[in-house]
Amino acid sequence: MRRIAIIGTGYVGLVTGTCFAELGNTVICLDNDARKIAVLKRGEAPFFEPQLLEMIVRNQHAGRLQFSSDVEAGVRDSEIVFIAVGTPMGEDGNADLSAVRAVAATIGRALNGPKIVVSKSTVPVETGEMVSSIIAENSIEAHPVDVVSNPEFLREGSAVSDFMQPDRIVVGTSSPQAEAVMRDLYASLDAPFVVTDVRTSEMIKYAANAFLATKISFMNEIANICELVDVDVKSVGRGIGFDHRIGTQFMNPGIGYGGSCFPKDVRALEKIANGRNYDATILRAVEQVNHEQIKRTFAKIESALGGSVAGKSIGVLGLAFKPNTDDIREAPAIHLIDSFVRSGAEVFAHDPIAIEVTRAEVGAGITYCAQMYEALNECDLLLLATEWNEYKNIDFRMVRKLMRGNVVFDGRNIFDPEKVTAEGLRYIGVGRSKEPVFSQAVV
Ligand SMILES: NC(=O)c1ccc[n+]([C@@H]2O[C@H](COP(=O)([O-])OP(=O)(O)OC[C@H]3O[C@@H](n4cnc5c(N)ncnc54)[C@H](O)[C@@H]3O)[C@@H](O)[C@H]2O)c1
């Protein structure tokens, strides 16, 4: 069993640390956000993720999982140090590596013996080399350090099971010793183990996210064309998805992708290419389609409300960028709400768990509703923005009674249009009906 430090106790770091503790290792999760560490020490979770809190508490009680904001001390006590800090989009679109640099310097200062330093953060090609140099520049004692890339593929909302049952584990290293330690660390997980050099591993993570984002933008574009030719995109998705080369997953169009990864990672990869004088045409188009999809949704809603949302009341179901998380980073719902409010609409919003996060980060301008039906009271239009399970069986008879208007905008294609229209409501989905046609977004 290993002594592991995780630097950065966010979605990735906390899940990684907790799962490694669950696998029997001794883990210390470190963060420079002292408030977050205090919350965790009290046995609470700083964000919602299914199964995570029970696992944290169990491993804390077993003495395998600790939390601290003393990063240097945590590094000194560990043989493997994971870097899991954020790499957000910088102002120029490149990944902002300031937290990675700061952490590398801290590891250098704390270096007191041989270590394996593993990057779980999503970082551009060449970052591993940069981390090695920064550690060397800052270390007082000379010790062997292997810098390994081990990109994370977990999905928020199913992060614990994704970690425990991964599709694959990717490890980038040229050191046989580091490879052996990483194989040992993951030995109890039954998954293909892909070993590459560091640069290739760094590239794999960007290529994976860029491909997934491309799939979403592709289906959004197909949905938009379906609207023009009066074809139901759901049937098209089924019709092409059974081809194994295409696959059935990620075939659902919607109101655009969001979250903390796809937007920044697609842009960062594009910037990596631009920096080498390559114009990444597909990546640019993927971003553009996504951007237009949110604008197009706004335009469709305006049109459904007679040309303007001003003075209208809109009930929004779902704030998080996807179900089973309270993460609202780059959530399409938040972008749309911002446009509604700026255009003079009143917004009543519900989300099963993301209300507090939204209140803290977005604040005023929205009326937050504890019950989903409360958000629909006297509203002119219902917007389903996040496909939480509890919305799937909404009672449309009740919806009809509560609403002032009659438009149901199904931004994730989860409702049965017949059930909606049977109650005298008007259904608008994404690529599903003969609803108003837009050849271009107009906002
Ligand atoms: N969230 C995801 O679903 C996901 C999935 C795969 C990969 N990733 C990648 O993993 C990385 C982390 O993402 P996240 O969503 O967990 O980020 P996050 O913002 O939730 O967490 C990052 C944490 O790092 C801490 N931190 C920042 N600087 C620090 C420092 N100098 N010392 C100690 N702690 C510091 C922050 O306080 C924060 O708690 C990113 O590179 C991201 O692209 C994220």
The ligand as an ORCA input file, in Angstrom:
! r2SCAN-3c Opt
* xyz 0 1
  N     -14.026     18.133    -13.374
  C     -13.931     17.141    -14.224
  O     -14.901     16.478    -14.579
  C     -12.575     16.750    -14.775
  C     -12.436     15.512    -15.429
  C     -11.191     15.157    -15.923
  C     -10.117     16.024    -15.803
  N     -10.289     17.218    -15.181
  C      -9.121     18.093    -15.042
  O      -8.645     17.965    -13.698
  C      -8.124     19.215    -13.231
  C      -8.866     19.631    -11.977
  O     -10.219     19.857    -12.295
  P     -11.335     20.024    -11.174
  O     -12.640     20.094    -11.863
  O     -11.125     19.007    -10.121
  O     -10.930     21.468    -10.602
  P     -11.479     22.175     -9.283
  O     -11.462     23.622     -9.584
  O     -12.726     21.529     -8.813
  O     -10.350     21.834     -8.187
  C      -9.051     22.352     -8.219
  C      -8.586     22.514     -6.770
  O      -7.212     22.881     -6.770
  C      -7.009     23.768     -5.695
  N      -5.767     24.530     -5.922
  C      -5.515     25.467     -6.851
  N      -4.261     25.920     -6.734
  C      -3.687     25.248     -5.720
  C      -2.400     25.272     -5.112
  N      -1.442     26.077     -5.574
  N      -2.150     24.444     -4.082
  C      -3.124     23.627     -3.629
  N      -4.377     23.558     -4.165
  C      -4.651     24.354     -5.195
  C      -8.253     24.639     -5.700
  O      -8.460     25.284     -4.462
  C      -9.333     23.593     -6.002
  O      -9.865     23.038     -4.810
  C      -8.274     20.188    -14.398
  O      -7.090     20.199    -15.142
  C      -9.379     19.566    -15.225
  O      -9.306     19.926    -16.574
  C     -11.486     17.595    -14.653
*
